[in-house]
């Protein structure tokens, strides 16, 4: 099915005058394709995919100047696919309508939807203690509660946690905290609870992701940023040895470094403290350099955690191995389609070799 403009009584085919290529999309509600209903009225479709605990979102802005659009129902589930006319569309998953607004004049209807299951009971606070359980068993237990399919990285799934409390904390908040401790991605994607290590460049099944090369000629705007705000040389984490009162610590990044970030939480074991310090050290390394990039021709296949290389910029930018942190896909009512990317440094030997670019004075 394609969504070329359809002439309707009193409604012009808004995309008829646009030359190819043209954006295409498919929106289904309850298994019914409703894309044709939207086409003459669509002012914009914005789909945002994030690596963080934020839900993936879809925002639809529709022209209601004729006043005959019915208001949606909160809780309605929609499936969204996007791409280019004449090409296979990319399935972006299932979303739940959480809010809408009607504005005027001229009258418009704005519909907002979030990733399925990111808007339900996962936000309710709970009390639970997890004792001597693996990350895999914890994620599976929480996924079962919401009828989600768990997807946990093999290495993470085997990690045993001596003890961790979930005190007056939602499952979403708890999993986010656990993911940060182990430098992992936690998110719900199309009814799958994802818990994967950051920057591995692999799928859930362990297959390597294709590394995409983006040229400067492919985009129309970029912003490269280097910051020393969190340019720590090492990270320290504390723990209590064998349940004793004596407080010990581990350092990741070098024993002789003076510029050390100290984590506020005390951990149950040395292994947990080291994992937390390692995770924070990796995050600090990745955040030293960021790149915002707007692709003039949208690419629906781009998503968070995809490894990227770029060319045509400054040598320091081209030599960096990048990782997609956030992707925003926008389709307008005339058939235009652009993709905005937020990239951060990827854990990669190439990055380590030129790390001096991010040190003060190049030293």
N, C-alpha and C positions, 0 to 999 in steps of 0.2 A: 504494500500500500504506500502511495506517495501522497503528499499533501500540497499539490499544486493549487493555486488560487481557484476558487469556485465562484462563479457569478451568482449572486443572489439578488432578489428584488430589493432595490434601495441600498444595497451594500456593494461598493466597488471592490474588484479583485485587487487588493493593495499591492501584490507582488508581481502583477502581470507585466509591468514595464521593466522589471529588473533583469539584467542580463545574467546568464549563468556564470559562475556556479551559484546555486541557491541553497540555503540551509533547509534541512528537513527535520521533522520530529514526529514521534508517535506518542500519544498519551492515551492510556486505557484506564477505564473506570469500571470495576466489577467485571473485567474481561471484555468490555465493549470499547472499541476504538472510537474515541470522541475527538480525534485530531481535526477532522473536517469542520466540526462545529467551531473550533477555536480559530481556524486559519484566517477568516476575514476580519476577526476581531483582535487577534494577538498584537499587542504593542511590544511586549518583551517576554522572554522566558530566560530566567537566570538560574543556573544550577551550580551550586557550590559544593565541592568535595574537600573535606579537611582531614588531615591526619590526626588531629587532636581529638579530645573527647567531645568536641562540638559535633552536633548532628549534621549530616549532609542535608542540604535544603534545596527546595525548588520554589521560586517566586514567579507567579504568572500575573501579568498585567493585561487586562482585557478591556477593549472598547465596548462600553454599554450605552453609547449615545442613543440607540434605539429603545433602550429601556426594557428589553425582553430577555435579558440573561437571568436565569434563576440563581439564587444564592446557593453556594455549596453547603454541605453538612460537615461539621467538624467530625473527624474520625473516618471520613471517606478515604479509601486507599486508591492511589493512582500509581501506575507504572509509567516510567518515562524513558524513552530512547531518543538520542539525538545524533546528528551527523549532517551529511550532505546529500542533496537530491541525486538519485542515480547510484548511490553507494550504500553498502550495508550499514544500517544504523547501529550505534553502540548502546546496549542496554545499561542504563544507569541505576536500575533497581526500583524498589517500591518505597513510596512515601505516603505519609498520613497527613491529611489536611488538619492543621492545628489552629489556624486563624485566617480571617479574611476581613476586608474592609471595602466599603462602597463610597466613592468620592465623586464630587462634581461641583460645578459643571466645567468642562464636559464630563459626563459620567464615565467612570472607570470602575472595574471590579479587580481588586488585588487579592490573590489567593496564595497563601503560604503553606508549604508542607514540609515535614521533616522525615528523616529516615524512619522507616517502620521500626517500632519497638524502642526508639529513642525517646518517645513521648509518653510512654506508659509507666507502669509501676517501678521501673528501674530508678526513678527519682525519689521513691519513698524511703524514708530513713528506717534503718534496722539496727538491731543489736545482735551481734554474733561474734564468737571467738573461733578462730581457725587454728587448730593445733596439729602439728606434724602432718601437714598435707602438702602435696605438690601443687604447683601453679596450675597444672593441667586439671587436677581434681577440683580445685576451687572454681576455675572458669567453667568446667562442665556442669557443676552444681548450680551455678548462677544462670547459665544458659538454659538449663532444663526448667528453671522456675518460670521463664518467659517463653518457653517453647521455641527457643532459638537453636540453631545449629552451631556448636562450638568449633572454632578453627584456631588452634594453638600451635605455635612453632615448636618443633620437636625438642630443641635444646631447652626452651623455656618450660615446656610441659613437665620435664623431669626434675626441675629444681624443687627441693624440699624446703618448706618454710617451717621453722621450729614453732613459732607462735606469732600470730598477728590478730589484733582486735579490730572489729568493725563496730565502733561505738557511736551510736546516734548518727549513722552515716548511710547514705543510700548506696545501693549496689553499684550505681554508675560512678559515684565519687570514690568508693572503695577500690573498684577496678582501675580507675584512673590513677589513684595513688600507687597501687601495686605496679602498674605499667611504668610509671615514672621511676620507681625504685629499680626496675630491671631494664630500663631503656627500651621499652616496648611501645608498640602502637595498640591502643584499645579503642575499638569502635564497633558499631553495628552497621553492617552493610547488607542490605537486602535479606534481612532476617537471619544473618549469620553474626555471631559474636566473635569478633576478631581479636586475637591477642598475639601479636607477632613482633619479633625484634626489629628495631629501626635500622634502615640502611643496609639490609642484607642483599637487596636486589633480587629477591626470590619471591615466588608465589607461595601461597599457603601450603601447597603440595611439595614445595622445595625446588621447583623448576626455576631456572634463572630467568629474570625479566629481561626483555630486549632493552638495550641501552639506546635511547633516542638521541640523535644529534640535531640540535636546533641552530640554524644560522641566523646572523643578525638580519639578513635580508628577509627572513620569514616574519619579522616583527616590526612594529612601528614605535614602540616605547620600551625603555628599560630603565632600571634603577639599581645600581650596584652600591652596596653599603658595607663598610668595614668598621667594627666597633671594638674598643678596648674596655667597654663598660664591665664586661665579665671575663676579661682576659686573665683568668687565674692560671697559675702554673701547676697546681695540684689541688686535690680534694681530700679532705680528712673526714672519716666517719668513726663514731665511737660504738663500742659494744661492751657487754658484761660477760667476762669469761666464765663459762660453765655455771652460770647462774650466780656467781659470786658478786659481792658488792664492788670489787675492784673494777674500775673503769679503764678500758684499754682502747686503742685506736689503730686504724690502718690508714695509710696514705697512698693514693693512686696519682701518679704523675711525677714522683721523685721525692726522696726523703730530704734533700737539701734545699728545696724551694721555699722561699719565704712568703711568696704571694699565694697563700693556701686558703681555699674556701672550706669552711667547716659546716657540715650538715647538722641541723638542729636536733634530729631524732637520734635516740640511742637504739641500737639493734640487738637482737637476742643472741646472735652468734657472729663470729668473725667472718664467716662466709657471707652472711647477709649484709654486714657492714661493707665488706669489700665490693660486693655486687652493687650496692647503692652508690658507693664512691666512684666506681667505674662508670656507672650509668650517667652520673652527673658530669663526670669529666668528659665523656663523649658528647654530651649535650652542649657543654661549654665550647668544645672544639668546633662542633658544627655551626654554632651560632655566631662565630667570629666574622663570617662573611655571608651575606645574603644577596640574592638577585631577584628583582621583580622584572617580569618580562611579559609583554602583551603581544600575542600572535595575531597578525592581521587576518589570517585565515584560520578559523577555529579548528582544533584537533580534539575530537571527542574521546579519542583513545588515551589521552593523558589523564593520569589520576595520581593521588598521593602515593609516595614511596617508589615511584618510577625513577630509575637512574637516568640522568641526562648529561650530555656534554654539549657545549656551545662553541661557536666559532664566529670570527669576524669582529670580536670585541678587543679590549686590551689583553695583552699576553697573560696577565694575572687572572683575568676572568676566564679566558679560554683554557688555561691549564688546570682549572679547578674542576674536580668531579662533583657534579651537583645532584641533588635529590629533590623531587617535587614534594613540597610541604602542603601546598594548597592549590587547587585548580578551580577557576571560576569560568564557566561557559555561558556566554550570552548570545541569544538569538533575538533579532529584532523583527518587527512586523513586515519589513521589506525583504526579508530573506538573508540578511547579513548575519554572520556568525564569527565571533572572536573568542579567544581563550586567554585569560589572564593567569599567570603562574607566579607563585611565591616559591623560590628555591633556596635551599640551604646547602652548606658544604656536606659532602658525603664522606663517610669513613672509607678511605681508599688510599693505597700506597702513593698514588700520584699526588693526592692532597698533602700527605705527609712530607713529600719531597720538596714541595714549594711552600711549606708552612711559614717560611720566613717572610713571605709577602704580607702576612698578617701581624707581624711583630713590629713594634714601634721602631721606626728608623730603619726597617728592613734587616735588623740584627737578629 
